[in-house]
Amino acid sequence: MPGFEWLGKEESDAVAEVMQRGVLFRYEFDEQRQGVYLVKQFEEAVAKFTGAAGACAVSSGTAAVKVALAALGVGYGDEVITQGFTFVATWEAILDCGAKPVFCEIDQTLCMDPADLEKKITDKTRAIVPVHMMGAQARINQIMAIAQAKGIPVMEDTAQSMGGTLAGRHLGTFGDMGSLSFDAVKTLTTGEGGMVISNDPELVLNASEYQDHGHDHKPVGRGNEGRRFMGFNYRMMELQGALGLVQLNKLPDMLTVMRRNKAALKEAIGRVPGVSFREVLDEAGDSATFLAWFHETPEQAAKFAGLLAEHGAPAIPWGANTWHAYAHWEHLHASSSLAEGGWPFARPDDPAEYDPAVLPQTAGILDCCLSWQIMLNWDEARLKQMTEAVNRAVADF
């Protein structure tokens, strides 16, 4: 899913223009910047692309999760349900809000299992954070139905699925808020950066003010009197806005190429005995950042992964992954913190404690799951080489 593969002259020229104007800050300096506000333009362009009513650019995808949760009013004493297969940033942001992450199982979509979600809701549940993992859709309609019946807001973590849709509607726009990531290995990259999107103008306003120390951003300037609440600094700068605008223009072509490459490799993997594919709810809306498949047993998955590596086409064994798999988040399970008092894990009334064995369904699914990250610059020779690697691995399996 790396947009960095297509960084080129367009991005260099856009950054050079920012440097020539000499204004890197996204606010103020109107005369010097000649009225050009690139981060604001990027926000407007992402809102238009996704169909959201509004967007708020921030410094990272992690910041986007934190700012969205803050905009929803999540804080100490709250529980936020998310899934046990996600990047660690999702639950780090929840803890950083003062809330307690509650983890639920995934299903064959590799995203939140609505059946387990229902079991995890308590009277402390303040928000639900499904994650559209690896380019494809969570069961967001079912999740929304459960959440709405309980009156609980939903924040869609869409960090890995920019450009993905379900029945023509962009992921991140089903819930109350959505978060996007533009880091170095995302499809659309600004090096670092993220975005909060929402169809609720009040939530967009909350996010906009929170990410800039509570400043109100009235039309006459920034930092006027009348701040409604405290915030923090999660601002995006103009260099990132310039990159984002160029990369967003390239995104449709990126999606086309990734879908083509994924389809070619899926055909090859489909010939492997005993393999089944990850459930994708809407193939047309899959952003195709990954091809994921399951073997019948963990042993078969491990063996096939070894054979693919031998033949030059290594796959990701998700059951052993330490960044995304709940069972391997040792710092979470150990309640590791730099704070002497143990914050944010140590709490006088309700400590945040996590057993690595409490999500057996998730562990079982991931132990059988392998995937390839789909690259933009794979040519026909590379696709042929990977297909041949699959064929040789099958012969040795």
FENVENFEN-V499631 format. One record per residue. N is the residue number from 1. SS is DSSP state (a for helix, b for strand, c for the rest). PSI is psi in whole degrees, 0 to 359 (* if undefined). Layout:
N/SS/PSI, N/SS/PSI
This chain:
1/c/29, 2/c/110, 3/a/344, 4/a/339, 5/a/336, 6/a/17, 7/c/131, 8/c/206, 9/a/324, 10/a/315, 11/a/318, 12/a/317, 13/a/320, 14/a/319, 15/a/320, 16/a/322, 17/a/321, 18/a/315, 19/a/324, 20/a/324, 21/a/330, 22/c/17, 23/c/113, 24/c/338, 25/c/140, 26/c/342, 27/c/163, 28/c/193, 29/c/44, 30/c/315, 31/c/315, 32/c/324, 33/c/1, 34/c/35, 35/c/10, 36/c/121, 37/c/92, 38/a/324, 39/a/319, 40/a/317, 41/a/320, 42/a/317, 43/a/312, 44/a/322, 45/a/319, 46/a/319, 47/a/316, 48/a/316, 49/a/317, 50/a/344, 51/c/12, 52/c/156, 53/c/331, 54/b/166, 55/b/153, 56/b/116, 57/b/142, 58/b/181, 59/c/344, 60/c/167, 61/a/325, 62/a/315, 63/a/325, 64/a/318, 65/a/313, 66/a/313, 67/a/320, 68/a/316, 69/a/320, 70/a/320, 71/a/329, 72/c/353, 73/c/18, 74/c/136, 75/c/198, 76/c/138, 77/c/348, 78/c/156, 79/b/142, 80/b/122, 81/b/129, 82/b/187, 83/b/160, 84/c/11, 85/b/100, 86/c/168, 87/c/149, 88/c/337, 89/a/328, 90/a/308, 91/a/336, 92/a/318, 93/a/322, 94/a/312, 95/a/323, 96/a/337, 97/c/349, 98/c/355, 99/c/172, 100/b/120, 101/b/138, 102/b/126, 103/b/138, 104/b/168, 105/c/160, 106/b/168, 107/c/200, 108/c/353, 109/c/350, 110/c/20, 111/c/182, 112/b/134, 113/c/110, 114/a/327, 115/a/318, 116/a/328, 117/a/313, 118/a/325, 119/a/336, 120/a/351, 121/c/132, 122/c/181, 123/c/355, 124/c/354, 125/b/117, 126/b/339, 127/b/159, 128/b/132, 129/b/86, 130/c/151, 131/b/123, 132/c/90, 133/a/141, 134/a/39, 135/a/348, 136/c/178, 137/c/138, 138/c/168, 139/c/66, 140/a/328, 141/a/318, 142/a/319, 143/a/317, 144/a/321, 145/a/317, 146/a/314, 147/a/316, 148/a/326, 149/a/332, 150/a/354, 151/c/34, 152/c/129, 153/b/153, 154/b/132, 155/b/112, 156/b/118, 157/b/106, 158/c/27, 159/c/323, 160/c/6, 161/c/35, 162/c/129, 163/c/351, 164/c/149, 165/b/164, 166/b/117, 167/c/39, 168/c/356, 169/b/134, 170/b/137, 171/c/141, 172/c/349, 173/c/3, 174/c/320, 175/c/188, 176/c/325, 177/b/162, 178/b/154, 179/b/144, 180/b/156, 181/b/141, 182/c/36, 183/c/188, 184/c/335, 185/c/16, 186/c/161, 187/c/310, 188/c/115, 189/c/141, 190/c/22, 191/c/296, 192/c/159, 193/c/160, 194/b/179, 195/b/141, 196/b/133, 197/b/152, 198/b/155, 199/c/4, 200/c/108, 201/a/328, 202/a/322, 203/a/323, 204/a/318, 205/a/316, 206/a/313, 207/a/316, 208/a/318, 209/a/320, 210/a/320, 211/c/357, 212/b/52, 213/c/20, 214/c/1, 215/c/144, 216/c/344, 217/c/40, 218/c/158, 219/c/333, 220/c/356, 221/c/210, 222/c/145, 223/c/26, 224/c/168, 225/c/159, 226/c/21, 227/c/136, 228/c/335, 229/c/165, 230/c/156, 231/c/210, 232/c/181, 233/b/106, 234/c/34, 235/c/146, 236/c/147, 237/c/169, 238/a/328, 239/a/318, 240/a/322, 241/a/319, 242/a/314, 243/a/317, 244/a/320, 245/a/319, 246/a/315, 247/a/325, 248/a/324, 249/a/332, 250/a/345, 251/a/315, 252/a/319, 253/a/323, 254/a/314, 255/a/320, 256/a/315, 257/a/316, 258/a/320, 259/a/322, 260/a/314, 261/a/320, 262/a/317, 263/a/320, 264/a/318, 265/a/329, 266/a/323, 267/a/320, 268/a/313, 269/a/329, 270/c/343, 271/c/358, 272/c/127, 273/c/136, 274/c/6, 275/c/142, 276/b/156, 277/b/155, 278/c/139, 279/c/118, 280/c/120, 281/c/331, 282/c/97, 283/a/324, 284/a/334, 285/a/3, 286/c/126, 287/c/352, 288/c/35, 289/c/338, 290/b/152, 291/b/119, 292/b/140, 293/b/163, 294/b/141, 295/c/167, 296/c/332, 297/c/158, 298/a/325, 299/a/318, 300/a/321, 301/a/315, 302/a/318, 303/a/315, 304/a/323, 305/a/319, 306/a/320, 307/a/319, 308/a/319, 309/a/318, 310/a/324, 311/c/15, 312/c/19, 313/c/62, 314/c/142, 315/c/161, 316/b/121, 317/b/99, 318/a/334, 319/a/338, 320/a/2, 321/c/131, 322/c/350, 323/c/332, 324/c/343, 325/b/122, 326/a/317, 327/a/341, 328/a/17, 329/c/76, 330/a/329, 331/a/328, 332/a/313, 333/a/330, 334/c/1, 335/c/46, 336/c/130, 337/c/151, 338/c/342, 339/c/131, 340/c/325, 341/c/357, 342/c/4, 343/c/141, 344/c/10, 345/c/317, 346/c/120, 347/c/135, 348/c/329, 349/c/335, 350/c/80, 351/c/145, 352/c/100, 353/c/141, 354/c/125, 355/c/125, 356/c/347, 357/c/9, 358/c/356, 359/c/69, 360/a/326, 361/a/315, 362/a/314, 363/a/319, 364/a/319, 365/a/312, 366/a/328, 367/a/337, 368/c/3, 369/b/131, 370/b/158, 371/b/161, 372/b/138, 373/b/132, 374/c/127, 375/c/152, 376/c/324, 377/c/14, 378/c/126, 379/c/182, 380/a/326, 381/a/318, 382/a/318, 383/a/321, 384/a/318, 385/a/320, 386/a/321, 387/a/318, 388/a/325, 389/a/320, 390/a/315, 391/a/319, 392/a/323, 393/a/320, 394/a/319, 395/a/328, 396/a/356, 397/c/*
